[in-house]
Amino acid sequence: MTMIISGYLIHGDVMGGWPSVFYFFGVVSVVWFVLWTFLMYDKPSDHPRISREERNYIEKSIGAGARSVSFRN
């Protein structure tokens, strides 16, 4: 998809040619980061908008005490 979008941005001259590719994907990346930061949680139990039934189903499926990543040796 990025190649197709880049082609349209470069040849469309709507946003200024080839530099618009870098600006467009930079803005998309920042928006993605902000959404990811505010909408993702480490555990289902931390999520404020998940139903109790859904949380129980997820914890049963993957285990409530699933391994967490540790960077310590």
Buried (B, 14 or more C-beta within 10 A) or exposed (E): EEEEEBEEBBEEEEBEEEEBBEEBBEEEEEEEEEEEEEEEEEEBEEBEEBEEEEBEEBBEEEEEEEEEEEEEE
